[in-house]
Amino acid sequence: MKIKTNEFEAAGINRAVLYLKTKFMKNIYLIVINLLFCVALSAQSASDSGTIVDSLKKKISTSLASKDENMAIKYYNDLFTVTYTEDNNLLKDVCLNIFSKVIDSNDNKLRLQSLDLMGTFVNKDMARILFKGFKEPDENIRKKIVSILSGNINVELFPEISTRLKSDDIYEVSGALELLGELKEKFFTEQVVKLLEHEDIVIKAKAIEVLGKLDPKNEDVDKLNKLLIHPSEWVRSGVVEAFCNLKNDNINIQPAVRDSSEKVQLALLKWAAINPGETADRIIRAGFLEKNEKIFSASCMAALKSIEMVERVDWSKLVGNKNEEIRVFAVNGLFKRNELFDDEELNVRLLNDTSVNVRSFVASKMIESENSFVKSLLSDVVENGSSIAKKSLINAWIEKPELGCNKEIVRKFVSNEDASIQCISVNLIAGLSLIEKGQIIKELLKSNKINVREAVYLFLAANKEKEIYSENFQKGLEDSSVKVQAAVIKGLNLLGDSQANSFIEKMFASKYKAVRAECVLQVHYFEKDETKLDWIEKGVKDASGEVRKAALDVAFKLEDKNRKLQLFSDMLFDDDEQVRRYALTVLQSPGAEVEVENKKKEESKVMTKTETEKTQSSEKQEIKVELKDEKPKNKLMDWLDKGKKKSTATVSLKREDEINKGIIIDEKSQSASKGEIESKLKKLLSSQNKDSAKVEDLLLELGDEAALSKLKNRLNDASTDERKEAAKKIGLLHDATLIPLLREQLQNETELQVKFELALAIWKMVSIK
């Protein structure tokens, strides 16, 4: 048989293999196939381009260098046909080429969205691509890149920073300086000093800012001093800001003291606030003469840092200033001079100030004071003060319980005619003796105001006042208000499981859904899961969706995973849309902590690790992609699995139909729960449910072939958004056997945003990080 070399290009070999497998007997096939590879390899070795593999790798590199990733992928697919292995390094290069195109794109929205995703999988190669983004005029893009790189820089990438500091492109230099501002890396001090002479004002100003965060030498500080007379106020104010961060004897602030620029003056007052002394006081005094409100306010703040200026300023004239910030500074100044409580009329006005910050400060200092005059002022406010003033005092005591509020004052507050004052003052009871607390509680429970009685029971439950609660809970359960009943039930756990259970059983017969829901929620505190399960079963059968959802809240805390899973999957068919969606949400995020109040915590994302092996035998060749134990399973499967298992996917080249089909997935069986959940989800999907997208996602997590097939088809959808979303979802499956499919799509895809999602999916699957 005469064979031409060009007939054994990578794709040609595959066709020859198929032909021989269908035409010859098995033993002849094995002999011939070995001969074909030997002839092909020897023929290629004799050529100028070396082996087929080397030739293809060279073509891939050439294509990537010319930014033609489509041809690079084509040659890569040919290479895979020859070697039957995924070359992670080459795949990395293909993906990086696409990431690079995204950074170079004119589509700002695409770049910003892509940067968020790329930031999760940064390595030094991707970091080098991100550095290219510093050429971008858009400040938001540069800031995003700085944010990503600042947490992923090591010494190996220092040359990248250095190169950009020397660049002729002002945006590149600016980006590098912004990054150094975050890194505070002293290694680059000398290069930053050189940029003080840069002709661009923005670069000069940024260099000054960064230098203030480094460790400049005395001669470098002298260069900064000279810039205090620069024509640009941005440069001059930047120097003063830099001096705020430096402690160096060579600093000469005097030129800035004579500067009339608002920016320079504000920076100067900031410097004065942290550098007390004669010069600082002179700067502050000058600031008080300014009519500019910003400068005046900054002067007030700086004055509070200076002992001399605190005494010199007439703070009493500033407490009526229309600017809230200045009024806050004023009351601080009066307090430092021990004059805050000199004027009774002023105190009344301050406790009624429109600013909560002013009121809180004055009230806090008033309850702290041991001065007899201040105490008399306080008593007068308690007796005759406005509602706002009294609430300010009550909140101050609540914030500082260690100060304690005496029982006479507490009694006056809780007996106030204003129900809102009574409700918040209930919290002051905590500091009293048990007998005093009990007496006040009994009096308050006689109130005809529902919110007062409710506040009492909420206080008892929150503070675990078991003894007082035990004496009064029966009365609360019989209260005519559903709000009060619900508040009482919140404390039933204080009685112990047995007693609480009997009362929950009684109250669960209530006609009010809020009461029944609260009953179910209290079951969470029971020790035995069996008791909880009984109530959960009752809860999920309740006529109210609110009660059924409460039952699911409690179910989430069960130790029995199978039972918990069963309950949530059953509720997928609930009549109440909110309950259905809640069940779906939990099934999608079973690892999240759902508190009784339905608070969830977001799970952190972890990279998937895959390993590709090539095995050969006399009868067949196959690739095994093993998903290792340490790889995080998807959330639902992790919940379903009872033990550690390995899921193995096999690519078999034994039969022609298997080759045409691509990848054959041979999953090990999961727990019985998987089939049950899958069946319920399919039933839900067939009912045209509004949440069909979520249901399909769950089926994908369970490895449903139909759902996966549907997702694959979406990769060829006419809609760019559909293809993009499909690629993103496939990337979340962590299934390395899908890489060939993604590569094929990558070769045919024309939209850059879809290409990015496909490349990112591959990047994650081959664990390039």
Summary of the structure (lengths in Angstrom):
residues: 769
radius of gyration: 36.6
end to end distance: 47.9
largest distance: 116.1
contacts: 2417
relative contact order: 0.05
helix: 69%
strand: 3%
